[in-house]
Amino acid sequence: MGYLGVTFRGPFAFCIRNRSIDVYAAICDNHHAAVFTLLSEHPLCGRHRRGGEYTYMLDGEGIKNNTSEPIEYHDDENKSVILDADPGSDVDVCQANFCISVPRPLDAYPISPANTEVVRANPTGHLRNYATGLRLIYECDLSKSVVLKAPCLHKDHGPDLDLDFGDPPELTNYADIEFRYVGPDADDSDHLDAISCFDNTMKMFGLPWWLNYDSYGTISVRTRTGSDCRSAVIMAGRI
């Protein structure tokens, strides 16, 4: 038995279910999605209306769905933390572009931290390293195929997109899949893209939260080292 890592980068919301994690993409202008492995890549499409019902499904006989044990979250206050939605929150499917449903993993790692403040009422200037991506780890028999089942209007699913990660080295017995949802601007020094994407992500939950990068009274180059889609991801159902 090996391990499979599934990484998400972009303005995503993660909703924890009993048998899956449903990952919703916000509606962001000029943003495009794709899935990548070592040997394959496929573009992903969405819908401008009720995109939360336009669902891709990660599927593979070798992937172990962790339905019996709690997911282990590897938040680290000094490195990266996952933003949690209010208890009981769920996504409004009308405010999403598309959804990717994946099995429940063993572990969830916050990645690609951005130093910012998530403002719930008034800004305080207290910045934290919020995760702008998430990596999920599964036990997986890597000798068996893994596919992404595409949505279809007229039946349960469209064609299977083969996710070919080749033959992983025996010493590591590890493979990875990466989902990216990004815009065209690679250099966004004022974080305008992240601020806009986070606003669109909050619309999925009907929350008025917003991002603040001003640490108030301190001079730091980190307040101007933004980049495209470094918007904090959000998780519902963990608390």
N, C-alpha and C positions, 0 to 999 in steps of 0.2 A: 504494500500500500504506500502510495506517495502522497504528495501535497500539491494542491492547486491554489494559486493566488489569483483573486479577481479584484482588479483595481479600478476605481472610479475617479476621474478627474473632471471637474466642472461643476456648475451650479445644480447640484442634485439634492433631493430630499429622500431620506431612507425611513421607510415605515416597517417596523418589526411586526410580523404576523406569526401565527402559530406554526405554520409550515413553510414560510418563505420570508424574504425581505423584498418588498416592492420599492423600487428605486425610481423616483419621478424626476424628470427633467423640467426645469422652469421654461417658460416661453421667453426666449431672449433673442432680440433682433440679430440677424446675420450670424447666428451660431449654428454649427453643424456637428453632427455626432458620427462616430465610427467605432468599430470594435477591432482590436488588433491582437494578434498572437505572433509567435516567432515566424510563422510561415504563411499567415493569411491576414487579410483585412477586408472589412465590409462596411460600406456606409449604412447609417441608420436614419430612417425617416421619422417624422412626427406629424401631428395634426395641430392646426391652430385653434380648433374647437374640440373640447372633450378629449384632449390628447392623453389624459390619464387612463382612458379605456383602451388606448392603442398600445398593446402590451407585447413586448418580446419576452420569451422565456428561455432561460439558460437550462439546458437539459443534458444529462449524460448518465448512462447506467453506472459509471464508475464513481460519480460524485456522491458522497455520503451526506445526506440531509440531517443536520443536527436538530432533531425534534425532541430529544429527551434530556439534553443538558443545557444549562444556561450558556449563552454566548459570553465569552470572556473578552472584555473591552480593555484595551491597553492605553488608556488615557494617561498622560504624563504631564503634570502641571507645568514643568519647566520646559517641555518640548512642544506638545500639541494636545489640545483637548477637543472633544466632539461637542458641538452645540446641541442641546436638547430642546425640543419643542415643549410646550406646556403639557402636563399630563392629560390624556384623553384626546389630544389633537390628532387630526387626520387630514389628508390632502383633499382639496376640492378638485375633482378630476377636470373640471372646466378650465382650471388655471394651469394645467400641465401640458407639456408638448408631447411627451411619450412616457412610457413606463417600461422598466426592465425588471422582471421578476426572477429572483435567484433563490436557491435553497438557503436555509439557515446555516451559517458557518460555525466553525469551532471558535474562531477568534476574529476580532475586528480591530484594525490598527489605524489610528488617525495619521495622515501623512500631509506633507507640504504645508506646514504651518504659515499663517500670515498674522502679523502683529497688529491687532485691531481691537476695537471695542464694539460689542453688540449692544446697542442702546435700546433699552426697553421703555424708558421714560425720558429722563434728561441725561445728557452725556456727562461723564465724570472724568474722562481723560485717563482712566485705568485700562490699559491695553493688555490683552492676553494673546497667547499663540493659539488661535483657532485653526482646526484642520480645514483645509480646502479640498481634501480628497479622503478616500477611505479604501483600505485594502482588507479584503475578506479572505480568510484561509480555510480551506476544506481538506479533509482526507479524501483522496481520490485515487482510483485505479487508473493510472495514466495510459495503460495499454488499451483502454476503451475510448471510443469516440465521444467528443463533447460538441454539442451543436447549440445554436441560438435559433429558436423557433420564431419565425417572423409572424407578425399579425396579418390577419386577412379578414376582409369584410364579409365574405360569404361562407366561411367555415371556421373551425376552431383556430387553425393556424395556416400560414402560408408556407413557403419553402423553408427547409432547414438550412441554415448557414453553417457550414462546417468550420469549426475552430481548430485549425491544425497547429499544434505546438510541437510537432516533430517527435523525435526520440530523445527524451531528457537524459542527461548523463546519469549513470547508475549511482554515482557517488552522491548526487544531490536528490535525484528522484523528485524533482520539483518542476512545475510548469506554471506559466502565468497567462492571464487574459487581461486586457486593458480596455476600458471604455472611456472615450474622451468626448467631451462636449465643449467646444471652444469657438471663439470668434476670430476675426481676421487680424486683430491688433495684438502683436506680440509684445509691444512695449507701451505700457500705459502707466506713466510715472505718477499720475494723480489718483490711481485706483478707480477711475470713473467707470470702467467696465465692471469691476467687482461690486461697486456700490449699486449699479443698475441691476446686475444679476441677482444680488442679494435681495433687492426690493421685489424682483419678480418671484424669487423663491418664497419670500414671506407672503406673497399673494396666495400661494397655494394653501397656506394655513390661516389666512385672514388675520395675520399678525402685523402690528405697526412697527416692528423692530427695524433698525437700520444700522449701518456701519459708520463708525467714527474712527479716523486715523490720527486725530490731533491729541497728543499726550499732554497738552496744556502746560506751558511754562518751561518745557524742555526742548532742546534742539537736537533732533535726531534725523539722520539721513534715512532712517527706516520709514519715515512718514512719506517719503517720495520714491520709494523703490517698489512701486506696484508692477503688476504684470497681468496679462489677460486672464480672466476667469479665476483670479485668486479670491473667489467669493467663498465665505464660510459655508460648509455643508451643514445640514441640520438633520437630526434623527428624532423620530417619534416612536414611542412604545417602549423605550428603554427604562423610563421612570414612570 
